[in-house]
Each structure stands twice: as C-alpha cells, then as structure tokens.
Amino acid sequence: MVNDSTQKKRMLYMSLLLLGVLILASCSTNSVLNPRDDEGTSTSSTEGVTEAEISVAEKLILSGFETMTQNAPKALEPLAEYLKKNQDSLSTQVTDEMIVLYEKAQMALLSKYQDEFFEGNIQEKLLSYSMDELNKIDVSEADIKKLLSKLEPIGLKLEQVEGTIFPVVNYRFFEPLLKSASDEVKEYYGILMKESDFPVQRDGGLAVSWDEVFTRAALYNLFVEKYPETRFKERVVSSVTHYQNLVLVGSINTPMYDRDSGEMTPEAKAALIAYVTKGDDSPFKSLMSDYLATLESEGFKKTPKVEAFINEHLIAE
C-alpha cells in the first residue's frame, strides 16, 4: 500500500515535470572546459582565450572546483563557499566554467535537498505557514528554521505546487557572478533568472501574461540565432520547442482557444498581434506572422485550417 510520504513525493516529481522543463533541463555530459560537437570540434564560447591569459592561480582555483564538483559531491554548501570565496578574482573564461559546474552540481544534488522536505511531518508544518512567512524564515520550529536557512546560501528557493512545498534552483544566485561572465553565459542565465523569478506555468496554467509568454519565446529564439554553437544548445532548443507549442495551443488550464466557441481568447489574440507588430526579425517572428495571417483569414477561430497550421508546427517534446 502506498503511504502518504510516497504519494507526496510522486506529486512533487509530477509537478517538477511542469516546472522544470525549462529550467531543470539536463546539462551536457561533455567536459565544460572544452565542449565539443558530434564531430569533436570545440564549441567553447571562450575559444578566443589562450592558456597564457589564464593565470596559474586561476588554473588552480578551477582545478580545485572541478575536483570538488566531479567527484560525486555530497552537499552544495562547501561548493557554494568555494565559489563565493573566489568569484571576485576570476577571468571571464573561468567564471563561465565555474557557473556551469556549480549549476550541474545543483541539478545533481537537488533531489537530496527536496527529500528533506518530505521527512516525517515536515510538509504539515510547512503548510501551516504562508509562503511569505516561509521565505522570511518567520517560523517557530527549530527544525523548519534550520531547513529553510540552508536554501539561500546554496542557490535554492522554495516553490509551492499542488499543495506541496519544496526547493528548486534559484537562478538569481548567479547574478553576482554574471558581471564577470561572457556575453553568452550572461544572456542565457539572464533568461533563466526570469524563469526562476516568475515561472511561466504553475499548476497546469499560465503564471505570467500572454505578452510575457511571447517575449520569452522570442528571447530563446534570438539567443540560439545569436549563438548557434552555444554550449547550452540542447537546453535552449528544448525551451524553444516548449514555447512554440505554448503559443500555438496554450496550456492545460490556460488554453489559447475557448473550449466552447473555438474562438481565440482576447488576451492571447492581443498578445499575438502586439508581438507581430513590434517584434524582432527572428524566424519565430516569421512563424507568428504566418499564424496571425491564418487566424485573421478564419476570424480568429480554431477552424480546420487553423488546426492544420497548428498541427504542422507543433513539435514533440
């Protein structure tokens, strides 16, 4: 018989599928020092930096961090301390590598920290407080205070989904480091900070406006167009796919079309028109222009012609 703890964990992992498609995409298993494509060609964003430009001290710092992160680390605390201790004396290249290495460690250890939130009656205690109280650590129980106090220093924060509270990666943690990062890393993690601060979906519905959905879809498309050989390509393409599907059909609890009349919702219609009118020159803009033209010809209703367009451009996730 499945106990309550197991059921809650299952609920967590199901919820993470909704929250984590964009942010918790798996990192590449290739070396972060020399990322390579399928042909073995270096695709590092710092290809122009020579070994001579990286000081001996920096090499030692990076080597030490690689050892700490790649040898099955058991906790994030020592890694975060090491990162913060050295972050002000690093070149752009080494900053990039340490950001990527730390995020990979966060992903690898996230479930460990989440599991702590499902021990005993922790969930019951957490749910007796508002999220504002929890984020301020305004709690009376010593065990809850200790649990919550761990999160911010290691780049985690609380999320609540389907009546369950658990930690997720807080990409705002990387903001001080991004001042020294390359443009590619700075721009990509800047998008992830947006996703972290305001997740696009929650509980199966949109948690941001349709205008913001189109803005983020454009950001990912422009990023991969600007950095076609980015080290984050697999993750960015996954996000491009997700957002393209989202702007074509909406989400489970925020559909793009009224289920009874088949008409496009006013909010989605206004956002689509605004984006096409003022948007960029990306291939995504071109696709949305064609989408808008098709909808205009059908009175903004989900007719067979519109459905055919949608089905042609939906991408399997």
Contacts in CASP RR format, 6 or more apart in sequence:
PFRMAT RR
TARGET T0000
AUTHOR 0000-0000-0000
METHOD contacts of the structure
MODEL  1
MVNDSTQKKRMLYMSLLLLGVLILASCSTNSVLNPRDDEGTSTSSTEGVT
EAEISVAEKLILSGFETMTQNAPKALEPLAEYLKKNQDSLSTQVTDEMIV
LYEKAQMALLSKYQDEFFEGNIQEKLLSYSMDELNKIDVSEADIKKLLSK
LEPIGLKLEQVEGTIFPVVNYRFFEPLLKSASDEVKEYYGILMKESDFPV
QRDGGLAVSWDEVFTRAALYNLFVEKYPETRFKERVVSSVTHYQNLVLVG
SINTPMYDRDSGEMTPEAKAALIAYVTKGDDSPFKSLMSDYLATLESEGF
KKTPKVEAFINEHLIAE
5 118 0 8 1.000
5 119 0 8 1.000
5 120 0 8 1.000
8 118 0 8 1.000
8 123 0 8 1.000
8 164 0 8 1.000
9 115 0 8 1.000
9 118 0 8 1.000
11 162 0 8 1.000
11 164 0 8 1.000
12 114 0 8 1.000
12 118 0 8 1.000
12 161 0 8 1.000
12 164 0 8 1.000
12 166 0 8 1.000
14 162 0 8 1.000
15 161 0 8 1.000
15 162 0 8 1.000
15 164 0 8 1.000
16 24 0 8 1.000
16 168 0 8 1.000
18 161 0 8 1.000
18 201 0 8 1.000
18 202 0 8 1.000
18 203 0 8 1.000
18 204 0 8 1.000
19 159 0 8 1.000
19 161 0 8 1.000
19 168 0 8 1.000
19 199 0 8 1.000
19 201 0 8 1.000
19 202 0 8 1.000
20 168 0 8 1.000
21 238 0 8 1.000
21 239 0 8 1.000
21 242 0 8 1.000
21 317 0 8 1.000
22 195 0 8 1.000
22 199 0 8 1.000
22 200 0 8 1.000
22 238 0 8 1.000
22 239 0 8 1.000
22 242 0 8 1.000
23 168 0 8 1.000
23 169 0 8 1.000
23 171 0 8 1.000
23 192 0 8 1.000
23 195 0 8 1.000
23 196 0 8 1.000
23 199 0 8 1.000
24 107 0 8 1.000
24 110 0 8 1.000
24 168 0 8 1.000
24 169 0 8 1.000
25 234 0 8 1.000
25 235 0 8 1.000
25 238 0 8 1.000
25 239 0 8 1.000
26 107 0 8 1.000
26 234 0 8 1.000
26 235 0 8 1.000
27 100 0 8 1.000
27 103 0 8 1.000
27 104 0 8 1.000
27 107 0 8 1.000
27 235 0 8 1.000
28 35 0 8 1.000
28 231 0 8 1.000
28 234 0 8 1.000
30 36 0 8 1.000
32 97 0 8 1.000
32 100 0 8 1.000
32 101 0 8 1.000
32 104 0 8 1.000
32 231 0 8 1.000
33 44 0 8 1.000
33 66 0 8 1.000
33 97 0 8 1.000
34 42 0 8 1.000
34 44 0 8 1.000
35 42 0 8 1.000
35 43 0 8 1.000
35 44 0 8 1.000
35 231 0 8 1.000
36 42 0 8 1.000
36 43 0 8 1.000
37 43 0 8 1.000
37 229 0 8 1.000
43 229 0 8 1.000
43 230 0 8 1.000
43 231 0 8 1.000
44 231 0 8 1.000
45 96 0 8 1.000
45 182 0 8 1.000
45 184 0 8 1.000
45 185 0 8 1.000
45 227 0 8 1.000
45 230 0 8 1.000
45 231 0 8 1.000
46 92 0 8 1.000
46 93 0 8 1.000
46 96 0 8 1.000
46 182 0 8 1.000
49 91 0 8 1.000
49 92 0 8 1.000
49 93 0 8 1.000
53 91 0 8 1.000
53 93 0 8 1.000
54 91 0 8 1.000
54 93 0 8 1.000
54 94 0 8 1.000
55 91 0 8 1.000
57 89 0 8 1.000
58 89 0 8 1.000
58 90 0 8 1.000
58 91 0 8 1.000
58 94 0 8 1.000
61 86 0 8 1.000
61 89 0 8 1.000
61 90 0 8 1.000
61 94 0 8 1.000
62 94 0 8 1.000
62 97 0 8 1.000
62 98 0 8 1.000
64 82 0 8 1.000
65 79 0 8 1.000
65 82 0 8 1.000
65 83 0 8 1.000
65 86 0 8 1.000
65 98 0 8 1.000
65 101 0 8 1.000
65 102 0 8 1.000
66 101 0 8 1.000
68 78 0 8 1.000
68 79 0 8 1.000
68 82 0 8 1.000
69 79 0 8 1.000
69 101 0 8 1.000
69 102 0 8 1.000
69 104 0 8 1.000
69 105 0 8 1.000
70 101 0 8 1.000
73 79 0 8 1.000
73 105 0 8 1.000
73 108 0 8 1.000
73 109 0 8 1.000
74 109 0 8 1.000
75 109 0 8 1.000
75 112 0 8 1.000
76 105 0 8 1.000
76 106 0 8 1.000
76 109 0 8 1.000
76 113 0 8 1.000
76 154 0 8 1.000
76 155 0 8 1.000
76 156 0 8 1.000
77 150 0 8 1.000
77 153 0 8 1.000
77 154 0 8 1.000
79 102 0 8 1.000
79 105 0 8 1.000
79 154 0 8 1.000
80 102 0 8 1.000
80 153 0 8 1.000
80 154 0 8 1.000
80 155 0 8 1.000
83 98 0 8 1.000
83 102 0 8 1.000
83 177 0 8 1.000
86 98 0 8 1.000
87 95 0 8 1.000
87 98 0 8 1.000
87 176 0 8 1.000
87 177 0 8 1.000
87 180 0 8 1.000
90 98 0 8 1.000
90 180 0 8 1.000
91 180 0 8 1.000
92 180 0 8 1.000
92 181 0 8 1.000
92 182 0 8 1.000
93 182 0 8 1.000
95 177 0 8 1.000
95 180 0 8 1.000
95 181 0 8 1.000
95 182 0 8 1.000
95 185 0 8 1.000
96 181 0 8 1.000
96 182 0 8 1.000
96 184 0 8 1.000
96 185 0 8 1.000
98 177 0 8 1.000
99 174 0 8 1.000
99 177 0 8 1.000
99 178 0 8 1.000
99 181 0 8 1.000
99 185 0 8 1.000
99 189 0 8 1.000
100 185 0 8 1.000
100 231 0 8 1.000
102 174 0 8 1.000
103 169 0 8 1.000
103 174 0 8 1.000
106 154 0 8 1.000
106 155 0 8 1.000
106 156 0 8 1.000
106 169 0 8 1.000
107 169 0 8 1.000
110 156 0 8 1.000
110 167 0 8 1.000
110 168 0 8 1.000
110 169 0 8 1.000
113 150 0 8 1.000
113 151 0 8 1.000
113 154 0 8 1.000
113 156 0 8 1.000
113 167 0 8 1.000
114 166 0 8 1.000
114 167 0 8 1.000
116 122 0 8 1.000
116 147 0 8 1.000
117 123 0 8 1.000
117 126 0 8 1.000
117 147 0 8 1.000
117 165 0 8 1.000
117 166 0 8 1.000
117 167 0 8 1.000
118 166 0 8 1.000
122 143 0 8 1.000
122 144 0 8 1.000
122 147 0 8 1.000
123 164 0 8 1.000
123 165 0 8 1.000
125 139 0 8 1.000
125 141 0 8 1.000
125 143 0 8 1.000
125 144 0 8 1.000
126 134 0 8 1.000
126 144 0 8 1.000
126 165 0 8 1.000
127 163 0 8 1.000
127 165 0 8 1.000
129 138 0 8 1.000
129 139 0 8 1.000
131 158 0 8 1.000
131 160 0 8 1.000
131 165 0 8 1.000
132 138 0 8 1.000
133 139 0 8 1.000
134 148 0 8 1.000
134 158 0 8 1.000
134 165 0 8 1.000
135 157 0 8 1.000
135 158 0 8 1.000
137 145 0 8 1.000
137 148 0 8 1.000
137 149 0 8 1.000
139 145 0 8 1.000
139 148 0 8 1.000
148 158 0 8 1.000
150 156 0 8 1.000
151 157 0 8 1.000
151 158 0 8 1.000
151 167 0 8 1.000
151 170 0 8 1.000
152 170 0 8 1.000
152 173 0 8 1.000
154 173 0 8 1.000
155 169 0 8 1.000
155 170 0 8 1.000
155 173 0 8 1.000
156 167 0 8 1.000
156 168 0 8 1.000
156 169 0 8 1.000
156 170 0 8 1.000
157 167 0 8 1.000
157 168 0 8 1.000
157 169 0 8 1.000
157 170 0 8 1.000
157 172 0 8 1.000
157 196 0 8 1.000
158 165 0 8 1.000
158 166 0 8 1.000
158 167 0 8 1.000
158 168 0 8 1.000
159 165 0 8 1.000
159 166 0 8 1.000
159 167 0 8 1.000
159 168 0 8 1.000
159 199 0 8 1.000
161 202 0 8 1.000
161 203 0 8 1.000
162 203 0 8 1.000
168 196 0 8 1.000
169 196 0 8 1.000
170 196 0 8 1.000
171 189 0 8 1.000
171 190 0 8 1.000
171 192 0 8 1.000
171 193 0 8 1.000
171 195 0 8 1.000
171 196 0 8 1.000
171 197 0 8 1.000
172 193 0 8 1.000
172 196 0 8 1.000
172 197 0 8 1.000
174 189 0 8 1.000
174 192 0 8 1.000
174 193 0 8 1.000
175 193 0 8 1.000
178 185 0 8 1.000
178 186 0 8 1.000
178 189 0 8 1.000
178 190 0 8 1.000
181 189 0 8 1.000
184 227 0 8 1.000
184 230 0 8 1.000
184 231 0 8 1.000
187 223 0 8 1.000
187 226 0 8 1.000
187 227 0 8 1.000
188 223 0 8 1.000
188 230 0 8 1.000
188 232 0 8 1.000
188 236 0 8 1.000
191 216 0 8 1.000
191 219 0 8 1.000
191 220 0 8 1.000
191 223 0 8 1.000
194 216 0 8 1.000
194 219 0 8 1.000
195 216 0 8 1.000
198 207 0 8 1.000
198 208 0 8 1.000
198 212 0 8 1.000
199 207 0 8 1.000
199 208 0 8 1.000
200 206 0 8 1.000
200 207 0 8 1.000
200 208 0 8 1.000
200 212 0 8 1.000
200 213 0 8 1.000
200 216 0 8 1.000
200 243 0 8 1.000
200 246 0 8 1.000
201 207 0 8 1.000
201 251 0 8 1.000
203 253 0 8 1.000
204 251 0 8 1.000
204 252 0 8 1.000
204 253 0 8 1.000
204 254 0 8 1.000
205 251 0 8 1.000
205 252 0 8 1.000
205 253 0 8 1.000
205 254 0 8 1.000
206 213 0 8 1.000
206 250 0 8 1.000
206 251 0 8 1.000
206 253 0 8 1.000
206 254 0 8 1.000
208 216 0 8 1.000
209 267 0 8 1.000
209 271 0 8 1.000
210 267 0 8 1.000
210 268 0 8 1.000
210 270 0 8 1.000
210 271 0 8 1.000
210 272 0 8 1.000
211 270 0 8 1.000
211 271 0 8 1.000
211 274 0 8 1.000
211 275 0 8 1.000
213 243 0 8 1.000
213 246 0 8 1.000
213 247 0 8 1.000
213 271 0 8 1.000
214 247 0 8 1.000
214 271 0 8 1.000
214 272 0 8 1.000
214 274 0 8 1.000
214 275 0 8 1.000
214 288 0 8 1.000
215 275 0 8 1.000
216 243 0 8 1.000
217 240 0 8 1.000
217 243 0 8 1.000
217 244 0 8 1.000
217 246 0 8 1.000
217 247 0 8 1.000
217 284 0 8 1.000
218 275 0 8 1.000
218 279 0 8 1.000
218 280 0 8 1.000
218 282 0 8 1.000
218 284 0 8 1.000
218 285 0 8 1.000
220 236 0 8 1.000
220 239 0 8 1.000
220 240 0 8 1.000
220 243 0 8 1.000
221 240 0 8 1.000
221 282 0 8 1.000
221 283 0 8 1.000
221 284 0 8 1.000
222 280 0 8 1.000
222 282 0 8 1.000
223 230 0 8 1.000
223 236 0 8 1.000
224 230 0 8 1.000
224 233 0 8 1.000
224 236 0 8 1.000
224 237 0 8 1.000
224 240 0 8 1.000
225 282 0 8 1.000
225 283 0 8 1.000
230 236 0 8 1.000
238 317 0 8 1.000
240 284 0 8 1.000
241 315 0 8 1.000
241 317 0 8 1.000
242 317 0 8 1.000
244 284 0 8 1.000
244 287 0 8 1.000
244 313 0 8 1.000
244 314 0 8 1.000
244 315 0 8 1.000
245 314 0 8 1.000
245 315 0 8 1.000
245 317 0 8 1.000
247 256 0 8 1.000
247 272 0 8 1.000
247 288 0 8 1.000
247 291 0 8 1.000
248 256 0 8 1.000
248 291 0 8 1.000
248 310 0 8 1.000
248 313 0 8 1.000
248 314 0 8 1.000
249 255 0 8 1.000
249 256 0 8 1.000
249 257 0 8 1.000
249 310 0 8 1.000
249 314 0 8 1.000
250 256 0 8 1.000
250 268 0 8 1.000
255 265 0 8 1.000
256 264 0 8 1.000
256 265 0 8 1.000
256 268 0 8 1.000
257 263 0 8 1.000
257 264 0 8 1.000
257 265 0 8 1.000
257 301 0 8 1.000
257 302 0 8 1.000
258 264 0 8 1.000
258 265 0 8 1.000
261 301 0 8 1.000
262 301 0 8 1.000
262 302 0 8 1.000
263 300 0 8 1.000
263 301 0 8 1.000
263 302 0 8 1.000
264 272 0 8 1.000
264 295 0 8 1.000
264 300 0 8 1.000
264 301 0 8 1.000
264 302 0 8 1.000
269 295 0 8 1.000
269 300 0 8 1.000
272 288 0 8 1.000
272 291 0 8 1.000
272 292 0 8 1.000
272 295 0 8 1.000
273 292 0 8 1.000
275 285 0 8 1.000
275 288 0 8 1.000
276 285 0 8 1.000
276 288 0 8 1.000
276 289 0 8 1.000
276 292 0 8 1.000
279 285 0 8 1.000
287 313 0 8 1.000
290 309 0 8 1.000
291 309 0 8 1.000
291 313 0 8 1.000
294 305 0 8 1.000
294 306 0 8 1.000
294 309 0 8 1.000
295 306 0 8 1.000
297 305 0 8 1.000
298 305 0 8 1.000
298 306 0 8 1.000
302 310 0 8 1.000
END
